[in-house]
């Protein structure tokens, strides 16, 4: 059974802070306190060494307010604010995890405990260990879940199981919440029943079992204790609810998405940045060991002897004729490394009857096999885009006609990772790829019997997966979507990844320096307006300045969150530089500095496009995520200045205009909205005219802004509560806006309701091209989850159709470019925007090709329009 380590991030950081002997004296050379992160790193490594997990997830609290505060306003109300020198270390801990390549999660309104509880339930097929100092977690214990409780210091851990809990306290895991219901919890300010402590609570539970049973027998319990129980009835029920860890939080990932593949190079860079030299020295040998374990290309081991091959497969210097006569599935035997570093040692082929493994050398010297691999005969692969990159480095190529990964993701839109696909179809070999390829710090195994078994087993699994999923998408009428959109797109994305885009590190560095100057200017202005210097990043110190010193109106919470500060815009002049300071800090660390590490030796960024990572069909990008580069403000757009064309070329950008609203008008067949788009009037102005019943010249900027919010909110199934939050109006006003919108555009309401009804009846919704999104949440027992399902049902067909549209545009433009024989290249796709590297003598030709491809990708009831611009960098071309 695989092993999962779940870490209570906030609990561990507080424990580390108070346990480290260095205290506030442990700082970086820049004066930043580091003791909590130092202790946190040591605790986590001790847990890793003990558990040897396959997957790790660290869960954090996202903020002070949670859904429990809605139940009980005073929840955690007695807690003191975090120490000033601990506050900056929360962000630093996340940087540490990013450097180590460990996944972490936080969610608004939800506590880390609930995320852990939900992930542990979702991972019932894993042996789960929870690292925490919070005894509340003991309620999660079961046959496959244990808790490692921190006792004292940073290395003293006690393993708790259901049996050890019974032995030590005489109760079951489920009774932990009953105990809290009776005695309360002072650390969380859970009231419990006044006058009942742990000893009495345990005695009551030994007799009655649960809070509810204690309360049901309150008249039988004599004396003062009975009176206490009768008086504390409501508090007991409330306290049990507050103490209960949620296990139904909807998570869009699972343990398979949290595989532990440590990046020792990234970890060491982090430790060096905060001057933790002792930890640098600890991990350097592991980094060196990992580097030494990687063989040179010339040292690729030869294949095993024939007798070492497992039953059902054999090694040969060439394939038998029967394998080269028809379709076969192909898997690659690759040696570990990053996407751009992995190497191919050999391949396995199977037609379901015969299976063969061949080393890379055998493939290269067999011309008959090479001809077959590049022929039109059906070759089935898995993630063929990745295969194409690996094979290019191996010195040969394979023309794949089918991709089992794409088929699986179409057959079930929830299968957004390999782990999910393999689990869903029960496709498992005796060894994992990590066992064979090795993890950093662990030598990889040489090519031997197990490696051949893995590669041939993968080929057989790919064939099995193809046979199952090809049948499913045919039954679901998605053959055209697969053959005409997804498969042609694969080779286009491969070329885009291979080409990359020039990113000038000196420009990024200049932008970073400029942003740092702006950060310092904003900081100086904040200090001037406050009348003194203070730690702007400390919520406590900032709250003291804003509320105690400057007298801004506040409730009990004294919040310094961004949404609260937005409400104070114009109330005091300090708010504007404070907002600028925060925004600039994030832009600088995430983009101006963060992108620099992704620039390859050729001076380019080669982002990776993921076809199967989203449920709506949208492409995503990673390493780095270029789709996250903000364009909402000038500072964010400045980052695009670093993205340059090749010498003698320009960049051309083309961006669809209000595509999701156009999709909505077409799909809902809303005649008023269709007429507005055909007339060319600004759609937000038109909506403001309709909703506020005014003429075009009477529409104010505020009216248009509110109409725009409603327009895009409707696409995402926004509620009156959500709209009220965005507009800063009452819930009633927001409800009136939505009602007037539907009054003016009645077919949109009818369409949205029909989507929800269809989803309730069938469990999925479809795009214009027939792409399905499965939405099991529509039938969930939990009201919040069910409401999410309804919103997804309303949005997925629109967003998914927009995703299909941009893919069709890419295919049409690519075909036109190929037919015209241009030297231009499509190099980036960002949401509804395409970017091209274009020689100057091809500008006019490419503008026409791009415009034709974008505006004629689909035949809709509304015109498709795209804004095209030319520039000497991405900023100018936007």
C-alpha positions in Angstrom: 0.0 0.0 0.0 1.3 3.5 -0.9 2.0 5.9 1.9 0.7 9.5 2.3 2.1 12.1 4.7 -0.3 14.9 5.6 1.2 17.8 7.5 -0.7 20.3 9.7 1.2 23.4 8.5 0.1 26.0 11.0 0.4 23.7 13.9 3.9 22.6 12.9 5.1 26.2 12.4 3.8 27.3 15.8 5.4 24.3 17.4 8.7 24.9 15.6 8.7 28.6 16.6 8.3 27.9 20.3 10.5 24.8 20.3 13.6 26.2 18.6 16.2 27.4 21.1 17.5 30.1 18.7 14.2 32.0 19.1 14.3 35.5 17.6 18.1 35.5 17.5 18.0 33.2 14.5 17.8 35.5 11.5 19.1 35.7 7.9 21.8 38.2 6.9 18.9 40.5 5.9 17.5 40.4 9.4 14.6 38.2 8.6 13.7 35.8 11.4 14.1 32.1 10.4 13.8 30.0 13.5 10.3 28.6 12.8 11.1 27.6 9.3 14.4 26.0 10.5 12.4 23.9 13.0 9.7 23.2 10.5 12.2 21.8 8.0 13.8 19.6 10.7 10.4 18.3 11.8 9.3 17.5 8.3 12.5 15.8 7.4 12.2 13.6 10.6 8.7 12.7 9.5 9.9 11.9 6.0 12.7 9.7 7.2 10.2 7.9 9.5 7.3 7.5 7.1 9.1 7.2 3.8 6.0 8.6 2.0 5.1 8.2 -1.6 3.1 11.4 -1.5 3.1 14.5 0.8 0.6 17.3 1.3 1.0 20.3 3.7 -2.3 22.0 4.6 -2.4 25.6 5.9 -5.1 27.9 7.3 -5.9 30.5 4.7 -7.1 33.2 7.1 -8.6 34.0 10.4 -12.2 33.8 9.4 -13.7 30.3 8.7 -17.1 28.8 8.4 -16.9 28.0 12.1 -17.0 31.7 12.9 -20.4 31.8 11.3 -21.5 29.2 13.8 -19.8 30.8 16.8 -18.5 34.3 16.4 -16.1 33.9 19.4 -14.4 30.8 17.9 -10.7 31.1 18.6 -11.5 34.5 20.0 -9.1 34.2 22.9 -6.0 33.5 20.8 -3.3 36.0 20.9 -2.0 37.3 17.5 1.0 35.5 16.1 4.3 36.9 17.3 5.6 39.6 14.9 8.8 37.6 14.1 6.7 34.5 13.2 4.3 36.3 10.8 6.8 36.6 7.9 7.8 33.0 8.3 4.4 31.7 7.1 5.2 32.8 3.6 8.8 31.6 3.9 7.5 28.2 4.9 5.6 28.0 1.7 8.7 29.1 -0.2 10.6 26.3 1.5 8.0 23.7 0.4 8.1 25.1 -3.2 11.8 24.7 -3.2 11.6 21.2 -1.9 8.9 20.4 -4.5 6.3 19.5 -1.9 2.7 20.3 -2.6 0.8 22.6 -0.1 -2.8 23.8 0.0 -5.0 26.4 1.6 -8.6 27.3 1.0 -10.6 30.4 2.0 -13.0 29.9 4.9 -11.6 26.4 5.5 -9.1 25.3 8.1 -6.1 23.2 7.5 -7.6 20.5 9.7 -10.6 20.2 7.3 -8.3 19.9 4.3 -6.4 17.1 6.0 -9.6 15.4 7.1 -11.0 15.5 3.6 -7.7 14.3 1.9 -7.4 11.4 4.4 -10.9 10.2 3.6 -10.2 10.7 -0.1 -7.0 8.6 0.2 -8.5 5.4 1.8 -6.3 3.3 -0.4 -3.1 4.9 1.1 -1.6 4.3 4.5 -1.9 7.8 5.8 0.2 9.5 8.5 -0.8 12.9 9.9 1.9 15.1 11.4 0.5 17.6 13.9 0.6 18.8 17.5 -3.2 19.2 17.6 -5.0 16.5 19.5 -8.2 17.2 17.6 -6.7 15.2 14.7 -7.0 12.1 16.7 -10.6 11.9 15.6 -9.3 10.9 12.1 -7.6 7.7 13.3 -8.7 4.5 11.6 -7.2 1.3 10.3 -5.3 3.2 7.5 -4.7 6.5 9.3 -2.3 7.2 12.1 -1.3 10.5 13.8 2.3 11.5 14.7 1.8 13.9 17.6 4.6 16.3 18.4 5.3 16.1 22.1 8.2 18.5 22.8 11.0 20.0 20.9 11.2 19.4 17.2 12.0 15.7 17.0 10.0 14.0 19.8 7.0 12.4 18.1 4.5 9.9 19.4 2.6 7.6 17.0 -1.1 7.3 17.8 -3.4 4.6 16.5 -7.0 3.7 17.4 -5.6 1.0 19.7 -3.1 3.4 21.5 -5.9 6.0 21.9 -8.1 3.4 23.6 -5.3 2.3 25.8 -4.3 5.9 26.8 -7.8 7.5 27.1 -10.3 4.7 27.0 -12.2 6.2 24.0 -12.5 5.7 20.3 -11.4 8.2 17.7 -15.0 9.2 17.0 -15.4 10.1 20.7 -12.7 12.8 20.5 -15.4 15.2 19.3 -17.8 14.1 22.0 -15.2 14.8 24.6 -14.7 18.3 23.2 -18.4 18.8 23.1 -18.6 18.1 26.8 -15.4 19.7 28.1 -14.8 22.3 25.4 -11.3 23.5 24.3 -9.8 26.6 25.7 -7.2 26.9 23.0 -9.9 27.2 20.3 -12.4 29.0 22.7 -14.9 26.2 22.3 -17.2 26.6 25.3 -18.3 23.0 26.1 -20.4 22.6 29.3 -19.2 24.9 32.0 -17.7 23.0 34.9 -16.9 19.8 33.1 -13.3 18.8 32.6 -11.5 16.0 30.9 -11.9 13.5 33.7 -15.7 14.0 34.0 -16.1 14.0 30.2 -14.3 10.7 29.9 -16.4 9.2 32.7 -19.7 10.3 31.0 -18.5 8.9 27.6 -17.6 5.6 29.2 -21.2 5.3 30.4 -23.2 7.1 27.6 -21.0 7.0 24.5 -21.9 10.3 22.8 -22.8 13.9 23.6 -26.3 13.2 22.3 -26.8 10.3 24.6 -25.5 12.2 27.6 -28.0 15.0 26.8 -30.8 12.5 26.2 -30.2 11.2 29.8 -29.7 14.6 31.5 -32.6 14.1 33.8 -31.2 10.8 35.1 -27.8 12.4 36.0 -28.2 13.6 39.6 -26.8 16.5 41.6 -24.7 19.4 40.3 -23.4 17.5 37.3 -27.0 16.9 36.0 -27.8 20.6 36.4 -24.6 21.6 34.5 -25.5 19.3 31.7 -29.1 20.7 31.5 -27.8 24.3 31.5 -25.1 23.6 28.9 -27.3 21.7 26.4 -26.9 24.1 23.5 -23.2 24.7 24.2 -22.5 21.0 24.1 -24.3 20.5 20.7 -22.5 23.6 19.3 -19.1 22.6 20.7 -19.3 19.1 19.2 -20.1 20.7 15.8 -17.2 23.2 16.1 -14.8 20.3 17.1 -15.8 18.1 14.2 -13.3 18.1 11.4 -14.9 18.3 8.0 -14.2 15.4 5.6 -16.3 16.6 2.6 -14.3 19.6 1.4 -14.3 19.3 -2.4 -10.6 18.9 -3.5 -9.8 19.0 -7.2 -6.7 16.8 -6.7 -5.8 13.6 -4.8 -2.8 11.9 -3.3 -1.6 10.9 -6.7 -1.1 14.6 -7.5 1.1 15.0 -4.5 3.8 12.6 -5.3 7.0 13.3 -3.4 9.8 13.9 -5.8 12.3 16.1 -3.9 14.2 18.8 -5.7 17.4 19.0 -3.7 18.8 21.7 -5.9 15.8 23.9 -5.4 15.8 23.2 -1.6 19.5 24.2 -1.3 18.8 27.4 -3.2 16.1 28.2 -0.7 18.4 27.4 2.3 21.2 29.6 0.8 18.7 32.5 0.3 18.0 32.5 4.0 21.5 31.6 5.2 20.7 28.2 6.7 24.2 26.9 6.1 23.8 23.9 8.3 20.9 22.6 6.2 22.8 23.4 3.0 25.6 21.1 4.2 23.1 18.4 5.2 21.4 18.2 1.7 24.4 18.8 -0.5 25.5 15.1 -0.3 22.0 14.1 -1.5 22.2 16.5 -4.4 25.6 15.2 -5.4 24.5 11.6 -5.0 21.5 12.3 -7.3 23.8 13.9 -9.9 26.3 11.1 -9.8 23.5 8.5 -10.3 22.6 10.0 -13.7 24.6 8.3 -16.5 25.9 10.0 -19.5 24.0 9.4 -22.7 26.9 7.1 -24.0 26.5 5.0 -20.8 22.9 3.9 -21.6 22.8 0.3 -20.4 22.1 -2.5 -22.9 18.9 -4.4 -22.8 18.6 -7.6 -20.8 19.2 -11.0 -22.2 16.3 -12.9 -23.7 16.0 -15.3 -20.8 15.6 -12.4 -18.4 12.5 -11.1 -20.0 9.2 -11.8 -18.3 6.6 -14.2 -19.5 4.7 -12.8 -22.4 7.5 -10.6 -23.7 10.9 -11.1 -25.3 13.9 -9.0 -26.4 14.9 -9.2 -30.0 17.3 -7.2 -32.3 14.3 -6.6 -34.5 10.5 -7.0 -34.3 8.7 -10.1 -35.6 6.9 -9.4 -38.8 3.5 -9.9 -37.2 4.1 -6.9 -34.9 4.9 -4.7 -37.9 1.8 -5.6 -39.9 -0.9 -3.7 -37.9 -1.6 -1.5 -35.0 0.4 -1.6 -31.8 0.8 0.2 -28.5 4.3 1.7 -27.7 5.7 2.7 -24.3 9.1 4.3 -23.6 11.6 3.1 -21.2 12.9 6.4 -19.9 15.5 7.4 -17.4 14.5 10.1 -14.9 15.0 13.8 -15.0 12.9 16.8 -15.7 10.6 17.1 -18.8 13.6 18.5 -20.8 16.2 16.1 -19.4 14.7 12.6 -19.4 16.3 10.1 -21.8 15.0 7.0 -23.6 16.8 3.7 -23.0 14.4 1.6 -25.1 10.8 0.9 -26.2 8.2 -1.8 -25.8 5.6 -2.7 -28.5 2.6 -4.9 -28.2 -0.4 -5.8 -30.4 -2.1 -7.7 -27.6 -0.8 -11.0 -28.8 2.9 -10.4 -28.9 5.0 -8.0 -26.8 8.6 -7.1 -27.4 11.2 -4.9 -25.7 14.1 -3.3 -27.7 17.0 -1.2 -26.5 17.6 2.2 -28.0 20.6 0.8 -29.9 18.6 -2.0 -31.4 15.9 0.4 -32.6 18.5 2.7 -34.2 20.1 -0.1 -36.2 16.8 -1.7 -37.4 15.7 0.3 -40.5 12.7 -1.9 -41.0 11.5 -1.0 -37.5 12.3 2.7 -38.0 10.2 2.7 -41.2 7.3 1.1 -39.4 7.5 3.6 -36.5 7.3 6.5 -39.0 4.6 4.9 -41.1 0.9 5.6 -41.2 0.1 2.3 -39.4 -1.6 2.9 -36.1 0.8 3.5 -33.1 -0.9 4.1 -29.8 1.1 6.1 -27.2 0.5 7.7 -23.9 1.1 11.5 -23.6 2.5 11.4 -27.1 3.6 15.1 -27.0 6.1 14.2 -24.2 7.1 11.1 -26.1 7.9 13.2 -29.1 10.3 15.4 -27.1 12.0 12.3 -25.5 12.3 10.5 -28.9 13.9 13.6 -30.5 16.7 13.4 -27.9 17.0 9.6 -28.5 17.7 10.1 -32.2 14.6 8.5 -33.7 10.9 9.4 -34.0 7.5 7.6 -33.9 4.4 8.8 -35.7 1.7 8.3 -33.1 -1.8 8.3 -34.4 -3.5 7.7 -31.1 -3.0 9.0 -27.5 -4.6 6.9 -24.7 -4.1 9.7 -22.2 -6.2 12.2 -24.2 -8.8 9.5 -24.8 -9.1 8.8 -21.1 -9.4 12.5 -20.2 -12.2 12.8 -22.8 -14.0 9.7 -21.6 -14.0 11.1 -18.0 -13.3 14.8 -17.6 -12.3 14.3 -13.9 -9.2 12.3 -14.9 -6.8 15.2 -15.0 -3.6 13.4 -14.1 -1.9 10.1 -15.0 -2.4 8.8 -11.4 -6.2 9.4 -11.7 -6.3 7.7 -15.1 -4.3 4.7 -14.0 -6.4 4.3 -10.8 -9.8 4.7 -12.6 -9.0 1.9 -15.1 -7.0 -0.2 -12.6 -3.9 -0.2 -14.7 -1.0 -1.0 -12.4 2.3 -2.8 -13.1 4.3 -4.5 -10.4 6.7 -1.6 -10.1 6.1 2.2 -10.3 8.0 4.4 -12.7 9.7 5.9 -9.6 11.0 2.4 -8.6 12.7 2.1 -11.9 13.7 5.6 -12.8 14.8 6.5 -9.2 14.1 9.5 -7.0 16.5 12.3 -6.4 19.0 11.1 -3.9 18.2 7.4 -4.7 20.3 5.7 -7.4 18.3 4.5 -10.3 18.2 0.8 -11.1 20.1 -0.4 -14.1 18.2 -2.0 -17.0 17.3 -5.5 -15.8 14.3 -7.8 -15.7 12.1 -5.5 -13.6 12.7 -2.6 -15.9 11.8 -4.6 -18.9 8.7 -5.8 -17.1 7.7 -2.3 -16.3 8.1 -1.0 -19.9 6.3 -4.0 -21.5 3.6 -3.9 -18.8 3.1 -0.2 -19.6 2.7 -1.0 -23.3 0.1 -3.6 -22.5 -1.7 -1.1 -20.2 -1.6 1.6 -22.9 -3.3 -0.9 -25.3 -5.9 -1.9 -22.7 -6.6 1.8 -21.9 -6.9 2.6 -25.6 -9.4 -0.2 -26.3 -11.6 0.8 -23.3 -11.6 4.6 -23.9 -11.8 4.5 -27.7 -15.1 2.6 -27.2 -16.3 5.0 -24.6 -15.7 8.2 -26.6 -17.3 6.6 -29.6 -20.4 5.8 -27.6 -20.4 9.3 -26.3 -20.0 10.7 -29.8 -16.7 12.5 -29.2 -14.8 10.9 -32.1 -14.7 14.2 -34.0 -13.6 16.1 -31.0 -10.7 13.7 -30.5 -9.6 13.2 -34.1 -10.2 16.7 -35.5 -9.2 18.8 -32.5 -7.2 17.1 -29.8 -4.9 14.9 -31.8 -4.0 17.6 -34.4 -3.4 20.0 -31.6 -0.8 17.7 -30.0 1.8 18.2 -32.7 1.1 22.0 -32.8 1.8 22.2 -29.0 4.9 20.1 -29.4 6.3 22.6 -32.0 5.4 25.6 -29.7 7.2 24.0 -26.7 10.2 23.1 -28.8 10.5 26.6 -30.2 9.9 28.5 -27.0 10.1 32.3 -26.7 13.1 34.5 -26.1 13.0 36.0 -22.6 15.7 38.6 -21.8 17.0 38.1 -18.3 18.5 41.6 -18.3 15.1 43.1 -19.0 13.6 41.1 -16.2 16.4 42.1 -13.8 15.8 45.7 -14.8 12.1 45.4 -14.2 12.8 43.8 -10.8 15.1 46.6 -9.9 12.6 49.2 -10.9 9.9 47.4 -9.0 12.1 47.3 -5.9 12.5 51.1 -6.2 8.8 51.5 -6.4 8.4 49.2 -3.4 10.8 51.4 -1.4 9.0 54.5 -2.5 5.6 53.1 -1.5 7.2 52.0 1.8 8.6 55.5 2.4 5.2 57.1 1.7 3.5 54.7 4.1 6.0 55.6 6.8 5.4 59.3 6.1 1.7 59.0 6.4 1.9 56.8 9.5 4.4 59.1 11.1 6.9 56.4 11.9 8.5 53.2 10.6 6.9 49.8 11.3 6.8 46.3 9.8 4.3 46.7 7.0 4.1 42.9 6.5 3.0 42.4 10.1 -0.8 42.3 10.3 -0.7 43.2 14.0 1.6 46.3 13.5 -0.3 47.4 10.4 -3.7 47.0 12.3 -2.3 49.1 15.1 -1.3 51.9 12.7 -4.6 51.8 10.7 -7.1 51.4 13.6 -5.4 52.6 16.8 -3.3 55.4 15.4 -5.1 56.6 12.3 -8.6 55.9 13.6 -10.0 53.9 10.6 -13.4 52.4 11.4 -13.2 48.8 12.4 -15.1 46.0 14.1 -13.6 43.5 16.5 -11.5 41.8 13.8 -9.2 44.7 12.9 -8.6 42.9 9.6 -5.8 44.1 7.2 -6.8 41.8 4.3 -6.9 43.1 0.8 -10.7 43.1 0.5 -11.0 45.1 3.7 -8.4 47.7 2.6 -10.2 48.0 -0.7 -13.3 49.2 1.2 -11.2 52.0 2.8 -10.0 53.4 -0.6 -10.4 57.2 -0.4 -11.0 57.1 3.4 -7.3 57.7 4.2 -4.4 58.5 1.9 -2.3 55.6 3.4 -4.5 53.0 1.7 -3.3 53.7 -1.9 0.5 53.3 -1.2 -0.3 50.3 1.0 -2.2 48.6 -1.9 0.6 49.5 -4.3 3.2 48.1 -1.9 1.5 44.7 -1.6 0.8 44.4 -5.3 4.4 45.3 -6.3 5.9 42.8 -3.8 3.9 40.0 -5.3 4.6 41.0 -8.9 8.3 41.3 -8.2 8.7 37.9 -6.5 6.4 35.9 -8.8 7.3 37.4 -12.2 10.2 39.9 -12.4 12.4 37.6 -10.3 10.5 34.3 -10.5 10.6 33.9 -14.3 14.4 34.2 -14.4 15.0 30.6 -13.2 13.0 29.2 -16.2 15.2 30.8 -18.9 17.0 27.9 -20.6 20.6 27.9 -22.0 19.2 29.1 -25.4 17.8 32.2 -23.8 14.3 31.0 -24.2 11.4 29.9 -21.9 9.9 26.6 -23.0 6.7 26.4 -21.1 4.8 23.0 -21.1 1.3 22.9 -22.4 -1.1 20.5 -20.7 -4.0 19.2 -22.7 -5.6 17.0 -20.1 -5.1 19.0 -16.8 -8.5 20.8 -16.7 -12.0 19.6 -16.6 -13.3 22.3 -19.0 -10.9 21.5 -21.8 -8.9 24.7 -21.3 -5.1 24.4 -22.0 -2.9 25.1 -19.0 0.8 25.8 -19.0 3.5 24.9 -16.4 7.2 25.3 -15.7 6.4 28.2 -15.8 2.7 29.1 -15.9 2.8 31.9 -18.5 -1.0 32.1 -18.4 -0.7 33.7 -14.9 1.1 36.8 -16.1 -1.3 39.5 -15.1 -2.5 42.2 -17.6 -4.8 43.9 -15.2 -2.5 46.8 -14.4 0.5 48.5 -15.9 3.1 47.0 -13.6 1.9 43.5 -14.5 2.0 44.3 -18.2 5.5 45.5 -17.9 6.7 41.9 -17.4 5.7 41.3 -21.0 8.5 43.6 -22.2 11.0 40.8 -21.5 9.4 38.5 -24.0 11.0 39.2 -27.4 10.9 38.1 -31.0 13.8 36.5 -32.8 16.2 38.9 -34.6 14.6 40.4 -37.7 11.2 39.5 -36.4 8.2 41.0 -34.5 5.6 39.5 -32.3 2.0 39.5 -33.4 -0.7 38.9 -30.7 -4.4 38.2 -31.5 -6.9 38.0 -28.7 -10.6 37.1 -28.9 -13.0 39.8 -27.8 -15.5 38.9 -25.1 -15.6 35.3 -26.3 -17.5 33.8 -23.4 -20.3 36.3 -23.7 -20.5 35.7 -27.4 -20.7 32.0 -26.7 -23.5 32.6 -24.1 -25.5 34.7 -26.6 -25.2 32.0 -29.3 -25.8 29.0 -27.0 -28.8 30.6 -25.3 -30.1 31.9 -28.6 -30.8 35.2 -26.8 -31.9 37.5 -29.6 -31.3 40.8 -27.8 -27.8 39.8 -26.9 -27.2 38.5 -30.4 -28.5 41.7 -31.9 -26.2 43.8 -29.7 -23.1 41.9 -30.8 -24.1 42.2 -34.5 -24.6 45.9 -34.1 -21.1 46.4 -32.8 -22.2 48.3 -29.7 -20.1 47.9 -26.6 -21.9 45.0 -24.9 -21.4 46.3 -21.3 -22.9 49.6 -22.3 -25.8 47.8 -23.9 -26.4 45.8 -20.8 -26.3 48.9 -18.7 -28.8 50.5 -21.0 -31.1 47.5 -20.6 -30.7 46.9 -16.9 -30.8 50.5 -15.8 -33.3 51.6 -18.5 -31.3 54.5 -19.8 -30.0 55.7 -23.1 -26.4 55.1 -24.3 -25.3 58.7 -23.4 -26.8 58.3 -19.9 -24.7 55.3 -19.1 -22.2 56.3 -16.4 -18.8 54.6 -15.8 -20.3 53.1 -12.6 -23.3 51.7 -14.5 -21.1 50.2 -17.2 -18.7 48.7 -14.6 -21.7 47.1 -12.8 -23.1 45.8 -16.0 -19.7 44.3 -16.9 -19.6 42.5 -13.5 -23.1 41.1 -14.0 -22.3 40.0 -17.6 -19.3 38.0 -16.6 -20.9 36.8 -13.4 -23.8 35.3 -15.2 -21.4 33.2 -17.2 -20.1 31.7 -14.0 -23.6 31.2 -12.4 -23.0 34.0 -9.9 -25.3 34.2 -6.9 -26.8 37.4 -5.4 -24.3 37.0 -2.5 -21.3 36.7 -4.8 -22.4 39.6 -6.9 -23.0 41.7 -3.8 -19.4 41.0 -2.7 -18.0 42.0 -6.1 -20.1 45.2 -6.4 -19.9 46.3 -2.8 -23.7 46.5 -2.6 -26.4 44.8 -0.5 -27.5 41.4 -1.3 -31.0 42.7 -2.2 -29.5 45.2 -4.7 -27.4 42.5 -6.3 -30.5 40.3 -6.5 -32.3 43.1 -8.3 -29.5 43.5 -10.8 -29.7 39.8 -11.6 -33.5 39.8 -11.8 -33.5 42.8 -14.2 -30.8 41.1 -16.3 -32.9 38.0 -16.7 -35.9 40.1 -17.4 -34.2 41.8 -20.3 -32.5 38.6 -21.5 -35.1 35.9 -20.6 -33.6 33.1 -22.8 -30.4 33.2 -20.8 -32.3 32.3 -17.6 -34.1 29.5 -19.5 -30.8 28.3 -20.9 -29.1 28.3 -17.5 -32.0 26.4 -15.9 -32.0 23.9 -18.8 -28.3 23.2 -18.2 -28.8 22.5 -14.5 -31.8 20.3 -15.3 -29.8 18.4 -18.0 -26.9 17.9 -15.6 -29.2 16.6 -12.8 -30.7 14.1 -15.3 -27.5 12.9 -16.9 -24.6 13.8 -14.6 -22.7 15.8 -17.2 -22.9 18.8 -19.6 -21.6 19.3 -23.1 -19.8 22.0 -25.2 -20.7 22.9 -28.8 -18.1 20.4 -30.0 -19.5 17.6 -27.8 -16.9 17.7 -25.0 -18.4 16.3 -21.8 -17.7 17.5 -18.3 -18.8 15.1 -15.7 -20.2 16.9 -12.6 -21.0 14.3 -9.9 -21.3 17.2 -7.4 -24.7 18.0 -8.8 -26.1 15.0 -6.7 -24.0 15.5 -3.6 -25.8 15.4 -0.2 -23.9 18.5 0.9 -25.8 21.7 -0.1 -22.6 23.8 -0.7 -21.1 21.0 -2.9 -24.4 20.7 -4.8 -24.5 24.5 -5.4 -21.0 24.3 -6.8 -22.2 21.6 -9.1 -25.0 23.8 -10.4 -22.6 26.7 -11.0 -20.2 24.3 -12.8 -23.1 23.0 -15.0 -23.9 26.6 -16.0 -20.3 27.6 -16.8 -18.7 24.5 -18.2 -20.5 24.4 -21.6 -19.6 28.1 -22.2 -16.0 28.0 -21.0 -15.5 24.6 -22.6 -16.9 25.8 -26.0 -14.5 28.8 -25.7 -11.7 26.3 -25.1 -12.7 24.3 -28.2 -12.8 27.5 -30.2 -9.3 28.6 -29.5 -8.0 25.1 -30.3 -9.8 25.1 -33.6 -8.4 28.5 -34.4 -4.9 27.2 -33.6 -5.4 24.3 -36.0 -6.8 26.4 -38.8 -4.0 29.0 -38.5 -1.3 26.3 -38.3 -2.7 24.6 -41.5 -2.9 28.0 -43.3 0.7 28.8 -42.3 1.9 25.4 -43.5 0.1 25.9 -46.8 1.6 29.3 -47.3 5.1 28.1 -46.5 5.8 30.9 -44.0 8.8 31.1 -41.7 6.6 32.5 -38.9 5.9 30.4 -35.8 3.0 30.2 -33.3 4.9 30.4 -30.0 2.4 31.0 -27.2 -1.2 30.5 -26.2 -2.5 32.4 -23.2 -6.3 31.9 -22.5 -8.0 33.5 -25.6 -4.8 35.0 -27.0 -2.3 33.6 -29.5 1.2 35.0 -30.0 3.4 34.5 -33.1 7.0 35.1 -34.0 6.9 36.7 -37.4 9.7 37.8 -39.8 9.1 41.4 -40.8 8.5 40.6 -44.5 5.6 38.3 -43.5 3.7 40.7 -41.2 0.8 41.5 -43.6 0.4 38.0 -44.8 0.4 36.6 -41.2 -2.1 39.3 -40.0 -4.5 38.1 -42.7 -3.9 34.4 -41.9 -4.4 35.0 -38.2 -7.6 37.1 -38.6 -9.1 34.5 -41.0 -8.3 31.7 -38.6 -9.6 33.4 -35.5 -12.8 34.8 -37.0 -13.8 31.7 -39.0 -12.9 29.0 -36.5 -16.6 28.4 -35.7 -19.9 29.4 -37.3 -21.9 31.2 -34.6 -25.0 33.4 -34.5 -22.8 36.3 -33.5 -19.6 37.6 -35.2 -16.3 36.5 -33.8 -13.8 39.3 -33.4 -10.2 39.4 -32.4 -7.9 42.2 -31.6 -4.6 41.9 -33.4 -1.5 43.9 -32.6 2.2 44.0 -33.7 5.1 44.8 -31.5 8.8 44.5 -30.8 8.0 42.7 -27.6 4.9 41.1 -26.0 4.0 44.3 -24.3 3.8 46.3 -27.6 1.9 43.4 -29.2 -0.9 43.4 -26.6 
